[in-house]
């Protein structure tokens, strides 16, 4: 019968996680079972984005999920079982989940050169590397001084959501709600001498439903500022605020544009 690409159903989520962990080289504890717990990013994509699965008979061999926030389609996850890779399933998933060129399409690609090549052939272009920086709080060195202050914002603050839309180019209130409710996110405002510079989130994952997946990792971000010159100082203040929560800190930082 071959491999069929179809919309995901909620009972497919454990099998999607199995494909994800297998493709990343993490041995799953057991074959996927309906009702098994999954990281919150999967039901979030299922509920608010587009998720497709590649099914061979009754077996899920891969999946792809996008978050669609006008005018951007962001590919959040795409994984295929190792024994199925290089057989065209990833290409078919990508073509189905990100069709056409009428929208801005983006992703943070893996380090797997096959994935990068697949995205390029699909019309996407690499712009810069992204570094996932991590450090335990006890090993984090002193941070550079900054005169930027951080103030806790109200969850769901319409002004903060609008700042994000103006800076990032898309309105995404459902993602702000997700960071707070499912990722332990604490929204912050950054100010210098009473002037508001930007916003950010610290995702205190150890206190969230994702603690079983990410342990004591605290994710700093997303973060947005209107003026590029303020970005580093706001990030320093966010890291300083986050390390007061203990655990292990993680932040995604874009590298230099190769051009």
Backbone bond lengths (Angstrom), bond angles and torsions (degrees), N, CA, C in turn:
res aa  C-N    CA-C-N  psi(-1)  N-CA   C-N-CA  omega(-1)  CA-C   N-CA-C  phi
1 X - - - 1.472 - - 1.517 111.19 -
2 X 1.343 118.74 -28.45 1.445 121.27 179.43 1.510 112.66 83.77
3 X 1.322 114.28 -172.34 1.458 121.13 -176.90 1.530 109.59 -96.50
4 X 1.313 115.93 129.05 1.462 122.65 179.09 1.521 109.32 -106.24
5 X 1.332 117.54 135.03 1.467 122.72 173.48 1.524 106.93 -98.62
6 X 1.319 116.44 122.36 1.467 120.07 -176.78 1.522 109.79 -144.73
7 X 1.349 116.95 163.06 1.466 119.28 175.02 1.530 110.94 -62.05
8 X 1.313 115.68 142.35 1.465 120.33 178.84 1.518 110.26 -70.95
9 X 1.327 114.92 151.45 1.446 122.46 170.33 1.528 107.49 -114.47
10 X 1.320 115.86 157.72 1.453 118.91 -173.28 1.528 111.72 -58.64
11 X 1.314 117.52 -32.26 1.470 119.68 179.63 1.526 112.88 -72.44
12 X 1.351 117.15 -8.45 1.462 120.99 178.16 1.533 112.74 -82.16
13 X 1.326 117.71 -12.34 1.464 119.58 -171.66 1.527 113.04 -61.53
14 X 1.332 121.35 -42.88 1.468 118.69 176.61 1.529 113.08 -60.20
15 X 1.341 117.22 -36.97 1.462 120.26 178.07 1.527 110.79 -69.17
16 X 1.333 117.03 -34.51 1.461 119.90 175.40 1.526 110.39 -63.82
17 X 1.329 116.52 -42.34 1.469 119.80 176.54 1.526 110.76 -61.80
18 X 1.317 117.47 -39.58 1.465 121.55 178.84 1.533 110.03 -60.09
19 X 1.328 117.23 -44.37 1.467 120.70 177.86 1.526 110.86 -63.90
20 X 1.327 116.27 -41.43 1.468 121.83 179.23 1.521 110.33 -59.38
21 X 1.322 117.08 -54.02 1.464 120.61 -176.71 1.532 111.41 -66.06
22 X 1.314 117.14 -37.10 1.461 119.85 178.43 1.524 111.05 -65.35
23 X 1.340 116.93 -43.74 1.462 120.75 -179.56 1.525 111.85 -65.82
24 X 1.330 117.11 -28.77 1.458 121.25 179.96 1.526 112.44 -87.30
25 X 1.327 116.94 3.56 1.457 120.84 177.87 1.511 114.79 80.92
26 X 1.337 116.78 14.95 1.464 121.35 177.70 1.518 108.58 -100.15
27 X 1.308 116.78 116.41 1.453 120.92 -176.99 1.526 110.68 -67.81
28 X 1.331 118.55 114.10 1.470 119.65 175.68 1.524 110.68 -63.01
29 X 1.333 115.00 151.08 1.467 120.24 -178.31 1.523 112.36 -67.25
30 X 1.339 116.09 -32.15 1.460 119.77 -176.89 1.522 108.41 -161.81
31 X 1.316 116.09 169.28 1.459 120.07 175.64 1.522 109.67 -60.84
32 X 1.341 117.12 150.59 1.476 118.88 -177.29 1.518 112.21 -61.77
33 X 1.347 114.68 139.20 1.456 121.45 178.29 1.521 108.73 -127.64
34 X 1.295 116.87 137.62 1.466 121.06 178.57 1.528 109.49 -57.88
35 X 1.331 115.75 131.41 1.452 120.98 -179.83 1.504 114.55 94.72
36 X 1.364 117.68 -7.00 1.461 119.49 176.13 1.529 109.81 -61.25
37 X 1.345 118.29 145.21 1.469 120.00 177.65 1.526 111.04 -66.48
38 X 1.318 116.31 150.27 1.465 122.57 179.61 1.524 108.62 -136.82
39 X 1.346 118.39 156.19 1.467 120.11 174.89 1.524 110.70 -60.17
40 X 1.315 116.05 150.22 1.466 120.89 -173.39 1.521 113.15 -64.51
41 X 1.337 118.08 -21.03 1.466 119.61 -179.37 1.522 111.77 -63.72
42 X 1.334 118.06 -29.25 1.462 120.14 -179.64 1.529 112.00 -71.13
43 X 1.337 120.11 -53.29 1.469 117.56 176.42 1.530 112.90 -64.22
44 X 1.339 117.57 -28.65 1.467 119.28 177.38 1.524 110.23 -64.60
45 X 1.337 116.96 -45.38 1.465 120.19 177.38 1.528 110.69 -65.49
46 X 1.320 116.41 -40.01 1.471 120.67 179.74 1.526 110.62 -62.42
47 X 1.342 116.99 -41.93 1.462 121.44 -175.40 1.522 113.30 -79.74
48 X 1.328 118.36 -34.09 1.471 120.50 -170.59 1.521 113.69 -120.67
49 X 1.324 117.95 -0.48 1.458 121.06 -178.90 1.520 110.94 -130.80
50 X 1.324 114.48 -144.61 1.462 121.55 178.19 1.519 108.22 -127.84
51 X 1.316 117.11 127.72 1.456 121.42 178.41 1.525 109.35 -129.93
52 X 1.327 115.38 128.43 1.453 122.63 176.66 1.518 109.20 -120.77
53 X 1.323 116.64 151.30 1.456 121.11 175.30 1.514 109.45 -123.15
54 X 1.327 114.82 153.09 1.459 122.18 170.87 1.525 106.83 -102.22
55 X 1.309 116.62 117.92 1.463 121.39 -174.98 1.525 110.32 -118.02
56 X 1.311 114.81 131.27 1.459 121.83 174.78 1.521 106.87 -114.78
57 X 1.335 116.15 106.81 1.458 121.24 -169.41 1.532 107.86 58.32
58 X 1.331 119.05 -121.04 1.463 121.66 -179.66 1.527 112.17 -100.37
59 X 1.302 118.25 12.73 1.463 122.69 -174.92 1.518 110.55 -109.44
60 X 1.341 116.76 130.11 1.454 121.97 175.41 1.529 107.86 -84.24
61 X 1.339 116.63 119.71 1.470 120.41 -177.24 1.529 112.13 -107.91
62 X 1.333 117.63 -4.86 1.454 120.97 177.86 1.516 110.45 -178.09
63 X 1.327 115.56 169.10 1.464 119.72 177.16 1.521 109.50 -157.84
64 X 1.311 116.09 162.08 1.463 123.05 174.62 1.517 107.94 -142.11
65 X 1.340 116.29 142.70 1.462 120.83 -178.24 1.522 109.68 -138.90
66 X 1.312 116.00 132.91 1.452 121.10 176.32 1.519 110.09 -119.94
67 X 1.323 114.20 152.91 1.462 122.65 170.66 1.523 105.98 -108.58
68 X 1.324 116.90 116.50 1.462 122.19 -175.20 1.522 109.57 -103.61
69 X 1.322 115.76 109.47 1.457 121.86 178.72 1.527 106.80 -129.70
70 X 1.309 116.12 104.23 1.464 122.47 -174.29 1.537 111.98 -45.21
71 X 1.348 119.56 127.03 1.469 127.61 3.54 1.532 113.48 -100.94
72 X 1.341 117.86 26.44 1.461 121.66 -173.31 1.526 110.97 -111.50
73 X 1.334 115.69 134.18 1.454 121.57 167.99 1.520 107.26 -110.54
74 X 1.324 115.61 118.11 1.466 121.07 -177.18 1.523 109.21 -109.54
75 X 1.327 116.64 123.60 1.456 121.64 176.82 1.521 108.04 -81.83
76 X 1.329 115.73 108.35 1.452 120.26 -176.80 1.513 113.50 -85.73
77 X 1.331 116.67 -38.40 1.466 120.89 -179.36 1.522 109.46 -148.40
78 X 1.319 115.48 141.97 1.461 122.07 168.13 1.522 107.53 -154.00
79 X 1.328 115.90 115.54 1.461 120.93 -177.19 1.521 109.57 -138.66
80 X 1.325 113.90 144.61 1.459 122.18 177.71 1.523 107.88 -129.96
81 X 1.325 116.82 140.90 1.458 120.43 178.42 1.531 110.65 -53.96
82 X 1.319 117.99 139.70 1.470 120.82 -176.15 1.525 113.81 -52.74
83 X 1.326 117.55 -40.66 1.464 119.78 -176.98 1.521 113.05 -72.67
84 X 1.342 117.41 -9.46 1.463 122.30 -179.98 1.532 111.13 -104.39
85 X 1.317 117.43 -14.04 1.465 121.60 -175.10 1.529 111.67 -61.71
86 X 1.346 114.63 154.96 1.474 123.91 -179.75 1.524 112.06 67.47
87 X 1.333 116.65 19.11 1.459 120.40 177.88 1.515 113.56 -111.58
88 X 1.345 117.55 9.57 1.454 121.13 177.40 1.517 115.26 94.26
89 X 1.343 117.31 -3.80 1.468 119.29 -178.84 1.528 111.05 -68.11
90 X 1.347 117.40 -42.74 1.451 120.27 178.03 1.517 112.07 -60.06
91 X 1.324 117.06 -42.17 1.466 121.05 178.19 1.526 110.86 -60.95
92 X 1.306 117.07 -44.09 1.458 120.32 -179.28 1.529 111.20 -65.78
93 X 1.331 116.77 -40.35 1.461 119.91 177.08 1.523 110.84 -61.99
94 X 1.326 116.21 -45.06 1.466 120.01 -177.26 1.522 110.69 -65.20
95 X 1.318 117.62 -43.29 1.466 120.55 179.74 1.529 111.17 -63.67
96 X 1.320 116.57 -33.41 1.467 119.68 -178.15 1.518 112.45 -79.10
97 X 1.344 117.36 -36.47 1.456 120.13 -173.97 1.535 112.13 -88.40
98 X 1.355 116.79 -20.30 1.471 120.43 178.49 1.524 109.58 -131.89
99 X 1.327 117.82 65.17 1.469 120.01 -176.75 1.525 111.65 -77.17
100 X 1.342 115.15 155.63 1.456 120.35 171.69 1.512 113.80 68.06
101 X 1.338 114.93 178.93 1.454 121.93 -179.50 1.513 111.42 -128.66
102 X 1.330 117.49 25.93 1.451 121.29 -177.13 1.521 112.39 -86.62
103 X 1.343 117.42 -2.12 1.453 122.08 179.76 1.526 108.80 -130.28
104 X 1.314 114.69 159.06 1.458 120.22 172.28 1.519 107.96 -75.54
105 X 1.326 117.33 122.60 1.459 122.29 -177.57 1.522 109.01 -111.88
106 X 1.332 116.76 136.73 1.460 119.62 -177.51 1.518 110.35 -149.47
107 X 1.321 115.02 161.05 1.458 121.84 173.86 1.509 108.05 -162.92
108 X 1.333 116.11 164.25 1.459 121.96 167.23 1.516 105.10 -105.50
109 X 1.339 116.66 104.47 1.453 121.34 -172.08 1.519 111.51 -73.36
110 X 1.317 114.85 159.08 1.459 120.11 174.93 1.521 109.44 -78.85
111 X 1.320 115.24 174.56 1.462 120.15 177.28 1.522 112.14 -81.00
112 X 1.332 117.20 -3.09 1.461 121.68 178.36 1.528 108.81 -70.42
113 X 1.350 118.68 115.92 1.470 119.88 -176.97 1.525 113.01 -61.59
114 X 1.327 117.49 -24.75 1.467 119.39 177.85 1.522 110.60 -66.21
115 X 1.332 116.62 -38.11 1.462 120.25 179.21 1.518 110.71 -68.01
116 X 1.334 116.43 -43.34 1.467 120.04 179.93 1.526 109.78 -61.42
117 X 1.339 116.58 -44.37 1.456 119.81 178.32 1.512 112.51 -61.54
118 X 1.325 116.41 -37.91 1.465 120.90 178.50 1.518 110.77 -62.71
119 X 1.325 117.21 -43.80 1.466 120.63 -179.63 1.528 110.83 -65.71
120 X 1.319 117.12 -39.86 1.471 120.72 179.42 1.530 110.23 -63.47
121 X 1.322 116.62 -43.64 1.474 119.51 179.19 1.520 111.19 -65.34
122 X 1.321 116.66 -22.93 1.467 120.74 178.07 1.524 111.61 -83.88
123 X 1.317 117.43 1.43 1.462 121.02 177.31 1.510 115.27 99.11
124 X 1.337 117.81 4.07 1.457 121.49 178.22 1.531 108.75 -90.71
125 X 1.321 115.72 151.12 1.458 120.42 -174.10 1.526 110.29 -125.35
126 X 1.348 118.20 130.18 1.469 119.14 176.88 1.527 111.08 -64.98
127 X 1.325 116.67 136.67 1.457 121.12 178.37 1.521 112.50 -112.49
128 X 1.318 117.92 -43.83 1.456 120.22 -178.76 1.526 109.86 -161.12
129 X 1.322 116.44 155.41 1.470 118.82 173.46 1.525 109.97 -75.13
130 X 1.318 115.83 156.90 1.460 121.89 175.87 1.528 107.61 -124.17
131 X 1.332 115.83 126.83 1.457 121.33 -178.60 1.525 109.46 -103.37
132 X 1.326 115.78 130.00 1.460 121.77 174.95 1.528 106.57 -97.37
133 X 1.323 116.10 100.30 1.459 121.95 -175.62 1.523 109.61 -93.91
134 X 1.325 116.97 133.69 1.457 121.50 -179.12 1.518 110.34 -134.53
135 X 1.313 115.41 148.82 1.468 121.33 175.67 1.512 108.59 -160.65
136 X 1.324 116.40 139.88 1.459 119.76 172.54 1.523 108.00 -74.85
137 X 1.328 116.09 149.10 1.458 120.63 -176.20 1.520 111.54 -57.72
138 X 1.340 116.94 -40.23 1.465 119.51 -176.98 1.525 113.05 -68.94
139 X 1.341 117.55 -19.06 1.460 120.32 179.91 1.528 112.37 -104.91
140 X 1.332 117.01 1.01 1.458 120.07 -179.74 1.521 109.85 -75.33
141 X 1.305 116.15 125.40 1.466 120.61 -178.39 1.536 110.25 -75.39
142 X 1.332 114.38 172.41 1.464 119.45 178.99 1.521 110.05 -61.22
143 X 1.314 115.76 138.84 1.458 121.21 179.24 1.524 110.49 -87.99
144 X 1.320 118.40 152.64 1.463 120.51 174.96 1.519 110.45 -59.82
145 X 1.318 117.70 148.01 1.472 119.39 178.81 1.524 111.50 -67.14
146 X 1.316 115.72 149.79 1.458 121.27 176.70 1.520 108.64 -147.67
147 X 1.326 115.87 148.25 1.461 119.91 176.80 1.525 111.97 -98.23
148 X 1.324 116.19 10.44 1.462 120.96 177.01 1.528 109.04 -82.59
149 X 1.322 116.50 137.34 1.460 122.64 177.89 1.527 109.61 -109.54
150 X 1.327 115.89 150.94 1.464 121.94 177.21 1.527 109.46 -112.32
151 X 1.311 115.71 133.77 1.465 122.09 178.25 1.519 108.88 -126.42
152 X 1.316 117.06 131.40 1.465 120.87 179.13 1.522 110.14 -65.45
153 X 1.332 115.67 131.12 1.462 121.50 179.29 1.528 109.86 -97.45
154 X 1.312 115.78 165.56 1.456 121.21 175.44 1.529 109.26 -76.35
155 X 1.321 117.41 136.86 1.458 120.89 174.80 1.526 109.62 -60.39
156 X 1.320 116.24 131.54 1.451 120.99 179.78 1.515 114.48 78.02
157 X 1.333 117.58 14.65 1.464 121.89 179.69 1.532 109.44 -55.91
158 X 1.345 118.85 116.25 1.470 120.57 -178.10 1.531 112.77 -59.54
159 X 1.338 117.05 -32.79 1.463 119.18 -179.94 1.528 110.55 -67.37
160 X 1.329 117.34 -40.90 1.457 120.38 178.99 1.532 110.23 -65.40
161 X 1.321 116.97 -41.82 1.466 120.69 178.50 1.527 110.09 -62.15
162 X 1.334 117.24 -37.91 1.459 120.75 179.08 1.522 111.04 -69.84
163 X 1.336 117.94 -38.55 1.465 120.54 174.72 1.521 110.15 -57.09
164 X 1.319 116.41 -45.71 1.464 120.71 179.77 1.527 110.60 -60.29
165 X 1.335 116.99 -41.61 1.464 120.80 -179.87 1.526 111.13 -64.72
166 X 1.330 117.03 -41.08 1.468 120.16 -179.62 1.522 111.61 -67.81
167 X 1.333 116.60 -38.94 1.469 120.54 -177.28 1.526 110.92 -78.50
168 X 1.329 116.82 -43.34 1.456 120.80 -174.47 1.508 115.72 -92.54
169 X 1.332 116.97 -12.33 1.455 119.72 175.39 1.514 115.35 83.33
170 X 1.344 118.55 10.66 1.460 120.21 175.12 1.520 109.22 -152.86
171 X 1.321 114.24 144.73 1.463 121.34 -179.33 1.527 108.00 -90.19
172 X 1.347 116.92 126.72 1.468 119.55 -175.12 1.538 112.31 -143.81
173 X 1.315 117.77 61.46 1.464 119.75 -179.89 1.526 112.95 -61.01
174 X 1.345 117.25 -31.00 1.464 119.31 -179.98 1.527 111.83 -65.65
175 X 1.340 117.68 -29.10 1.462 120.38 178.17 1.527 111.05 -75.88
176 X 1.323 117.13 -37.10 1.466 120.07 174.95 1.527 110.36 -60.91
177 X 1.344 116.33 -43.43 1.466 119.78 178.23 1.527 110.58 -63.14
178 X 1.321 116.64 -38.71 1.472 121.22 179.30 1.526 111.47 -63.74
179 X 1.324 117.44 -46.06 1.469 119.79 -179.23 1.524 111.07 -59.46
180 X 1.309 116.84 -38.19 1.466 120.04 -178.51 1.525 111.27 -75.28
181 X 1.323 116.86 -48.53 1.467 120.63 -170.84 1.527 113.31 -79.28
182 X 1.347 116.46 -35.11 1.456 118.79 -172.71 1.527 113.65 -111.04
183 X 1.335 118.66 -17.99 1.463 121.47 -176.15 1.521 113.34 -114.49
184 X 1.323 116.91 6.18 1.457 119.76 -178.81 1.510 112.87 67.24
185 X 1.331 117.37 27.20 1.462 121.61 -174.23 1.519 113.32 -71.14
186 X 1.338 114.39 135.72 1.463 121.87 174.59 1.527 107.07 -113.71
187 X 1.346 118.78 115.54 1.465 120.81 179.72 1.534 111.04 -77.82
188 X 1.319 116.15 141.20 1.463 122.22 -177.72 1.526 109.92 -130.18
189 X 1.333 115.06 146.18 1.459 122.78 166.35 1.527 108.13 -103.79
190 X 1.312 116.76 143.31 1.465 121.55 175.61 1.522 109.00 -112.98
191 X 1.344 115.63 130.68 1.464 120.99 -177.03 1.525 110.52 -136.05
192 X 1.314 114.31 151.61 1.472 121.42 173.11 1.528 107.86 -130.09
193 X 1.315 114.76 115.07 1.472 121.88 179.92 1.531 111.28 49.85
194 X 1.326 114.31 46.34 1.460 120.48 175.23 1.517 115.04 85.16
195 X 1.333 118.38 -6.80 1.463 121.01 179.60 1.521 109.50 -96.99
196 X 1.297 115.97 126.32 1.464 120.68 -179.93 1.524 110.10 -75.75
197 X 1.335 115.63 129.17 1.464 121.52 -175.27 1.525 113.29 -108.00
198 X 1.322 116.51 -35.21 1.459 119.43 -175.24 1.516 111.00 -178.67
199 X 1.300 114.90 -170.27 1.465 121.80 -178.00 1.523 108.66 -138.37
200 X 1.312 115.44 167.89 1.458 119.90 175.51 1.516 110.36 -167.02
201 X 1.312 115.02 171.66 1.463 121.89 175.27 1.521 109.32 -126.93
202 X 1.306 115.35 145.53 1.458 122.21 166.11 1.522 105.91 -117.34
203 X 1.326 116.06 115.99 1.456 121.47 -177.40 1.529 109.03 -92.28
204 X 1.323 115.39 102.57 1.466 121.63 -177.83 1.526 107.43 -84.81
205 X 1.321 115.70 76.28 1.463 121.39 -171.92 1.526 114.47 -62.72
206 X 1.354 119.35 -29.72 1.472 117.90 177.45 1.531 113.88 -58.91
207 X 1.340 116.64 -21.02 1.461 120.10 179.43 1.535 111.97 -99.17
208 X 1.319 117.01 8.65 1.456 121.15 -174.98 1.518 111.32 -109.39
209 X 1.333 115.06 177.39 1.464 120.33 177.20 1.518 112.27 -69.48
210 X 1.324 117.40 -11.81 1.462 121.42 -179.71 1.526 113.05 -92.99
211 X 1.319 118.02 8.35 1.466 120.56 -176.08 1.528 111.65 -57.77
212 X 1.321 117.58 -35.40 1.464 120.04 -178.22 1.527 112.06 -66.85
213 X 1.347 116.24 -22.49 1.463 119.82 -177.91 1.518 112.19 -94.81
214 X 1.330 117.02 -34.13 1.464 120.05 -172.54 1.524 113.37 -117.02
215 X 1.331 117.40 4.25 1.458 121.11 174.21 1.513 111.97 57.76
216 X 1.332 115.76 -129.73 1.461 120.51 -176.02 1.527 112.30 -96.30
217 X 1.343 117.72 18.32 1.465 121.02 -178.35 1.523 111.11 -74.98
218 X 1.326 115.72 128.92 1.461 123.22 176.42 1.527 107.48 -110.29
219 X 1.316 116.31 118.71 1.463 121.68 -176.77 1.524 109.94 -92.53
220 X 1.331 116.12 125.72 1.460 122.00 175.22 1.527 107.68 -93.74
221 X 1.329 116.04 119.37 1.453 120.50 -179.69 1.524 110.96 125.00
222 X 1.343 114.60 164.19 1.460 127.64 3.81 1.526 112.43 -71.81
223 X 1.326 115.12 165.45 1.463 122.41 -178.28 1.523 107.69 -143.05
224 X 1.334 116.54 138.03 1.457 120.24 -179.93 1.516 111.98 -139.66
225 X 1.334 115.83 140.65 1.462 122.31 176.86 1.524 108.50 -135.16
226 X 1.331 116.07 155.27 1.462 119.99 177.58 1.523 111.64 -81.57
227 X 1.324 116.78 -33.70 1.458 120.76 -177.88 1.526 110.05 -110.53
228 X 1.326 116.37 125.41 1.464 121.20 -177.98 1.525 111.82 -55.38
229 X 1.330 117.03 -35.10 1.463 120.65 -177.04 1.525 112.88 -64.55
230 X 1.328 117.24 -18.54 1.465 120.48 -178.62 1.527 113.10 -92.20
231 X 1.331 117.53 -7.45 1.461 120.87 -170.99 1.525 112.38 -61.75
232 X 1.330 117.45 -47.48 1.460 120.19 -175.28 1.523 110.88 -64.86
233 X 1.331 117.33 -44.47 1.463 120.02 -179.23 1.526 111.47 -63.30
234 X 1.335 117.14 -38.30 1.467 119.49 178.89 1.521 110.68 -68.81
235 X 1.322 116.81 -37.81 1.463 119.76 177.85 1.529 110.85 -65.74
236 X 1.333 116.68 -41.62 1.469 120.07 177.88 1.525 110.32 -58.96
237 X 1.340 116.41 -44.65 1.461 119.26 -179.51 1.530 110.52 -66.34
238 X 1.338 118.09 -37.80 1.463 120.34 178.41 1.524 111.13 -63.76
239 X 1.331 117.15 -42.22 1.468 120.76 178.50 1.519 109.91 -65.12
240 X 1.326 115.95 -40.58 1.460 119.66 179.19 1.524 110.74 -62.84
241 X 1.335 116.70 -40.73 1.465 120.26 177.66 1.529 109.98 -65.71
242 X 1.327 116.63 -41.87 1.462 121.17 -175.59 1.517 112.32 -67.08
243 X 1.324 117.32 -35.88 1.460 117.46 -175.67 1.527 111.69 -70.16
244 X 1.303 116.90 -15.31 1.455 119.78 173.58 1.517 112.99 -71.01
245 X 1.364 116.44 -9.82 1.464 120.97 178.92 1.522 111.91 -90.57
246 X 1.361 116.79 -7.22 1.460 120.57 -178.59 1.514 111.75 78.66
247 X 1.333 115.91 -174.60 1.461 120.75 175.75 1.514 113.60 80.96
248 X 1.324 115.19 -149.64 1.455 122.94 -176.84 1.522 108.82 -118.26
249 X 1.322 117.19 130.34 1.457 121.80 -176.59 1.523 110.40 -95.71
250 X 1.331 115.45 145.64 1.458 122.09 178.02 1.522 108.48 -140.08
251 X 1.345 115.78 136.59 1.455 120.36 177.54 1.521 109.00 -145.90
252 X 1.344 116.16 135.24 1.464 121.62 175.36 1.521 108.53 -90.55
253 X 1.345 115.89 125.36 1.459 121.19 -177.37 1.525 109.25 -125.34
254 X 1.334 118.84 124.78 1.471 119.74 177.28 1.520 110.76 -70.69
255 X 1.322 115.46 140.65 1.458 121.03 177.23 1.517 110.78 -89.53
256 X 1.328 117.68 -173.84 1.464 121.07 -178.18 1.523 111.89 -70.65
257 X 1.323 115.43 146.06 1.455 121.32 175.35 1.530 108.05 -68.55
258 X 1.343 117.65 129.09 1.471 119.05 -176.99 1.509 113.99 -64.32
259 X 1.348 117.30 -18.35 1.458 119.74 179.54 1.504 111.88 -86.12
